[in-house]
Amino acid sequence: MLDQKPPWQINYVPTFGGRVYRLSPRDNAILDFIWKWKIPSTSAIHEEVGRPNTVYSTYKALERLERLQDIECFQNRRDGFKYWVLTEQGFESIKESLGELKEEGFLSENPCHDRNVIAFHLGEWATHRYPVVTHFSEQELRRYPVDAYPEWLPKSGDHRADGYTRIKGEKRIWRLAFEVELSAKKSHLYNSVIQFYRRMKELDRVYWLIGDAYIKEQILAAKASVKDEEDNYHLFVDRSDYEKMGWDAPVTNCRSQTLFTLRGNYAGMLGEPYAELIRNSRGPSTVSVHYDPRKVVGKPRA
């Protein structure tokens, strides 16, 4: 499908004073991850790319790429959240490995929204990294032509979700869509979204991360207006619950019935042995890495 860069491939990037630096496989993985998810935190990059090295080692790798002017760290003025983005040079260094793009780009238009997208869509999968779980991000949906999408995705440009995930479970394959709504739109603006998902028979569920109860009301009003009577296809997670509880946050249906937690839901889809690993995860949900506002994490060796 899409050209993938071999893990041994190394880019050579000229920097200040005519000196030439090599990008390591870890450097390339960091740049690819930032492009795919737009604005990851330092902790999120470590969780997905940096382990089993120390978290401080991941920060030092980011600091080096920042000096090379491949990435930049920005701070959201509203809440102080620090996140990483590619620079033009960083994007150019990985562009060839991305394959054919219909639209070149890498920046976030709405950092607050995109921070919640990576937290909701990628979530704890950054920790587990199971080979049976595949993600296609909003960045990829936007940049690739529809005919280059993976075969398991809807081949339609009528609506761009905030991302899709495929889970190859023990008994069947699950195809999931993700939507993040932090502020309400008029219900009629959701009509086309609901109609889009009614047509997408290959999708099993749509998960909504919502900023408040009124947003859910507007979505349900749109659902009623198009006479969609399915109760358990569109599922909802409260954003404040999710930030505090991660995958242990409750998931409700269109009748506001609590069905399960995301952890239990994903475990049921996976089947053994992966389900047991998810169910027995100890400590706070690692969804928290996506909400970690710090640039510098960890400590240098003594």
C-alpha positions as CSV (number, residue, x, y, z in Angstrom):
1,M,0.0,0.0,0.0
2,L,2.1,2.9,1.3
3,D,5.9,2.8,1.0
4,Q,7.5,2.0,4.3
5,K,11.1,3.1,5.1
6,P,13.3,0.1,5.9
7,P,14.4,0.2,9.6
8,W,18.0,0.3,8.6
9,Q,17.6,3.3,6.3
10,I,19.4,6.5,7.5
11,N,18.7,10.0,6.3
12,Y,21.6,12.5,6.0
13,V,20.5,16.0,7.0
14,P,22.7,19.1,6.6
15,T,22.6,21.5,9.5
16,F,24.4,24.6,10.8
17,G,27.8,25.4,9.4
18,G,27.7,22.8,6.7
19,R,28.0,19.9,9.1
20,V,26.1,16.8,8.3
21,Y,24.3,14.7,10.9
22,R,22.8,11.2,10.6
23,L,19.3,10.5,11.6
24,S,19.1,7.2,13.5
25,P,16.3,4.7,13.2
26,R,14.9,6.0,16.5
27,D,15.1,9.6,15.1
28,N,13.1,8.5,12.0
29,A,10.6,6.7,14.2
30,I,10.1,9.9,16.3
31,L,9.6,12.0,13.2
32,D,7.1,9.5,11.7
33,F,5.2,9.4,15.0
34,I,5.0,13.2,15.2
35,W,3.8,13.5,11.6
36,K,1.1,10.8,12.1
37,W,-0.3,12.2,15.4
38,K,0.5,16.0,14.8
39,I,1.2,17.2,18.4
40,P,2.3,14.4,20.8
41,S,3.7,15.2,24.2
42,T,7.2,14.1,25.3
43,S,5.7,11.4,27.4
44,A,3.5,10.1,24.6
45,I,6.6,9.9,22.2
46,H,8.4,7.9,24.9
47,E,5.6,5.5,25.5
48,E,5.3,4.7,21.8
49,V,8.8,5.1,20.5
50,G,11.3,5.5,23.3
51,R,10.9,2.3,25.4
52,P,12.8,0.3,26.7
53,N,15.2,3.2,27.0
54,T,14.7,5.7,29.8
55,V,12.2,8.6,29.5
56,Y,15.1,11.0,29.9
57,S,16.9,9.4,27.0
58,T,13.8,10.0,24.9
59,Y,13.7,13.7,25.9
60,K,17.4,14.1,25.0
61,A,16.7,12.6,21.5
62,L,13.9,15.1,21.1
63,E,16.2,17.9,22.3
64,R,18.8,16.8,19.7
65,L,16.2,16.9,16.9
66,E,15.1,20.3,18.1
67,R,18.7,21.6,17.8
68,L,18.9,20.1,14.3
69,Q,15.7,22.1,13.5
70,D,13.7,18.9,12.5
71,I,11.1,19.5,15.3
72,E,9.9,22.3,17.5
73,C,8.3,22.4,20.9
74,F,5.3,24.7,21.3
75,Q,3.3,25.7,24.4
76,N,-0.5,26.1,24.4
77,R,-1.0,29.5,26.0
78,R,-4.3,28.6,27.5
79,D,-3.2,25.6,29.6
80,G,0.6,25.5,29.4
81,F,0.6,22.1,27.5
82,K,3.9,21.6,25.7
83,Y,3.8,19.5,22.5
84,W,6.1,18.6,19.6
85,V,5.6,19.4,15.9
86,L,7.6,18.9,12.8
87,T,9.4,21.7,11.0
88,E,9.5,22.0,7.3
89,Q,13.0,20.4,7.3
90,G,11.7,17.5,9.5
91,F,8.8,16.9,7.1
92,E,11.1,17.0,4.1
93,S,13.3,14.4,5.7
94,I,10.5,11.8,6.0
95,K,8.3,12.9,3.1
96,E,9.7,10.3,0.6
97,S,9.0,7.5,3.0
98,L,5.3,8.5,3.3
99,G,4.4,7.6,-0.2
100,E,2.2,9.6,-2.6
101,L,0.3,12.3,-0.8
102,K,-2.7,14.2,-2.2
103,E,-1.9,17.1,0.1
104,E,1.4,17.9,1.8
105,G,1.3,19.1,5.3
106,F,2.1,18.3,8.9
107,L,0.8,21.1,11.3
108,S,-2.2,21.1,13.6
109,E,-4.9,23.6,13.0
110,N,-6.5,23.0,16.5
111,P,-4.0,21.8,19.1
112,C,-6.6,21.4,21.9
113,H,-8.7,19.2,19.7
114,D,-5.8,17.2,18.3
115,R,-4.4,16.6,21.8
116,N,-7.7,14.9,22.7
117,V,-7.7,13.0,19.4
118,I,-4.4,11.3,20.1
119,A,-5.4,10.6,23.7
120,F,-8.7,9.1,22.6
121,H,-7.7,7.3,19.4
122,L,-4.2,6.0,20.3
123,G,-4.8,5.9,24.1
124,E,-3.1,2.9,25.8
125,W,-2.4,1.3,22.5
126,A,0.9,3.3,22.7
127,T,1.8,1.1,25.6
128,H,0.5,-2.3,24.4
129,R,1.6,-2.0,20.7
130,Y,-0.1,-5.3,19.7
131,P,0.5,-6.4,16.1
132,V,-3.2,-7.2,15.7
133,V,-4.2,-3.5,16.2
134,T,-3.8,-1.0,13.4
135,H,-4.5,2.8,13.5
136,F,-5.2,5.2,10.6
137,S,-5.0,8.7,11.9
138,E,-6.8,11.9,10.9
139,Q,-3.5,13.2,9.5
140,E,-3.3,10.2,7.2
141,L,-7.0,10.5,6.2
142,R,-6.4,14.1,5.3
143,R,-3.1,13.7,3.4
144,Y,-3.6,10.5,1.4
145,P,-5.9,10.1,-1.6
146,V,-8.9,8.0,-0.8
147,D,-7.9,5.2,-3.2
148,A,-4.7,4.8,-1.2
149,Y,-6.5,4.1,2.1
150,P,-6.1,0.6,3.5
151,E,-8.7,-1.9,2.3
152,W,-10.5,-2.0,5.7
153,L,-11.3,1.7,5.6
154,P,-14.4,3.4,4.1
155,K,-13.5,4.5,0.6
156,S,-15.2,7.8,0.8
157,G,-14.3,11.4,1.2
158,D,-17.7,12.6,2.3
159,H,-16.7,12.8,5.9
160,R,-13.3,12.7,7.6
161,A,-13.4,11.0,11.0
162,D,-10.8,11.8,13.7
163,G,-9.3,8.3,13.1
164,Y,-10.0,4.6,12.6
165,T,-8.7,1.5,14.3
166,R,-8.8,-2.1,13.2
167,I,-8.6,-4.9,15.7
168,K,-8.0,-8.4,14.5
169,G,-9.8,-10.3,17.3
170,E,-9.8,-13.9,18.2
171,K,-13.1,-14.5,16.5
172,R,-13.5,-11.6,14.1
173,I,-12.2,-8.3,12.8
174,W,-13.5,-5.0,14.3
175,R,-13.4,-1.7,12.5
176,L,-13.9,1.3,14.8
177,A,-14.3,5.0,14.1
178,F,-13.4,7.9,16.5
179,E,-14.8,11.4,16.8
180,V,-13.8,14.1,19.2
181,E,-16.3,16.9,19.9
182,L,-15.3,19.4,22.6
183,S,-17.8,22.1,21.6
184,A,-21.3,21.7,20.3
185,K,-22.5,22.3,16.8
186,K,-26.1,22.8,15.7
187,S,-27.8,19.4,15.4
188,H,-28.4,19.8,11.7
189,L,-24.6,20.0,11.2
190,Y,-24.3,16.5,12.6
191,N,-26.9,15.1,10.1
192,S,-24.5,14.5,7.4
193,V,-22.1,12.8,9.8
194,I,-24.8,10.4,11.1
195,Q,-25.9,9.7,7.5
196,F,-22.3,9.0,6.5
197,Y,-21.9,6.4,9.3
198,R,-25.3,4.8,8.4
199,R,-23.8,4.1,4.9
200,M,-20.5,2.7,6.2
201,K,-21.6,-0.9,6.7
202,E,-18.0,-2.0,7.1
203,L,-17.7,-0.1,10.4
204,D,-18.8,-1.8,13.7
205,R,-18.9,1.2,16.1
206,V,-18.3,4.9,16.4
207,Y,-16.8,6.2,19.6
208,W,-17.4,9.9,20.6
209,L,-15.4,11.8,23.1
210,I,-17.7,14.6,24.1
211,G,-16.9,17.8,26.0
212,D,-20.3,18.0,27.8
213,A,-23.8,16.5,27.8
214,Y,-25.3,19.1,25.5
215,I,-23.0,17.9,22.7
216,K,-24.5,14.4,23.0
217,E,-28.0,15.9,22.9
218,Q,-27.2,17.6,19.6
219,I,-25.8,14.4,18.1
220,L,-28.8,12.4,19.3
221,A,-31.2,15.0,17.8
222,A,-29.4,14.6,14.5
223,K,-29.6,10.9,14.8
224,A,-33.4,11.1,15.4
225,S,-33.9,13.5,12.5
226,V,-32.4,10.9,10.1
227,K,-34.4,8.1,11.7
228,D,-31.4,6.2,12.9
229,E,-32.8,3.9,15.6
230,E,-29.6,1.9,16.5
231,D,-28.8,2.3,20.2
232,N,-25.4,0.7,20.5
233,Y,-23.6,1.9,17.3
234,H,-22.7,5.4,18.4
235,L,-21.1,5.2,21.9
236,F,-20.1,8.1,24.1
237,V,-17.3,8.8,26.6
238,D,-17.2,12.0,28.7
239,R,-14.0,14.0,28.2
240,S,-13.5,14.8,31.9
241,D,-14.0,11.1,32.8
242,Y,-11.5,10.1,30.1
243,E,-8.8,12.5,31.2
244,K,-9.1,11.2,34.8
245,M,-9.7,7.5,34.2
246,G,-8.4,6.7,30.7
247,W,-9.6,3.3,29.5
248,D,-11.4,2.8,32.7
249,A,-13.9,5.5,31.9
250,P,-17.5,4.4,31.4
251,V,-18.9,4.1,27.9
252,T,-22.6,4.9,27.4
253,N,-25.0,4.3,24.5
254,C,-27.7,6.5,23.0
255,R,-30.0,5.7,25.9
256,S,-27.4,6.8,28.4
257,Q,-27.0,3.3,29.6
258,T,-23.4,2.4,30.8
259,L,-22.4,-0.6,28.7
260,F,-18.8,-1.2,29.7
261,T,-15.4,0.5,30.1
262,L,-13.1,1.0,27.1
263,R,-10.7,-1.4,28.7
264,G,-13.4,-4.1,29.0
265,N,-14.7,-3.4,25.5
266,Y,-11.3,-3.6,23.8
267,A,-10.4,-6.8,25.8
268,G,-13.6,-8.4,24.6
269,M,-12.8,-7.6,21.0
270,L,-9.2,-8.9,21.2
271,G,-9.8,-12.2,22.8
272,E,-6.9,-14.1,24.5
273,P,-4.0,-13.8,25.1
274,Y,-4.1,-10.0,24.5
275,A,-7.3,-9.5,26.5
276,E,-5.7,-10.8,29.7
277,L,-2.8,-8.5,29.3
278,I,-5.1,-5.5,29.0
279,R,-7.4,-6.5,31.8
280,N,-4.5,-7.0,34.2
281,S,-2.8,-3.7,33.5
282,R,-1.7,-2.3,36.8
283,G,-1.5,1.3,38.0
284,P,-3.0,4.5,36.4
285,S,-4.1,4.3,32.8
286,T,-1.3,5.3,30.5
287,V,-3.7,7.5,28.6
288,S,-2.2,10.1,31.0
289,V,0.9,10.3,28.8
290,H,-1.1,12.1,26.2
291,Y,-2.2,14.7,28.7
292,D,1.3,15.2,30.3
293,P,2.1,18.9,29.8
294,R,5.8,18.7,30.3
295,K,8.6,19.1,27.8
296,V,11.3,17.7,30.0
297,V,10.6,14.4,31.6
298,G,12.8,12.0,33.6
299,K,16.2,12.6,35.2
300,P,19.8,12.2,33.9
301,R,21.8,9.4,35.3
302,A,23.7,10.3,38.5
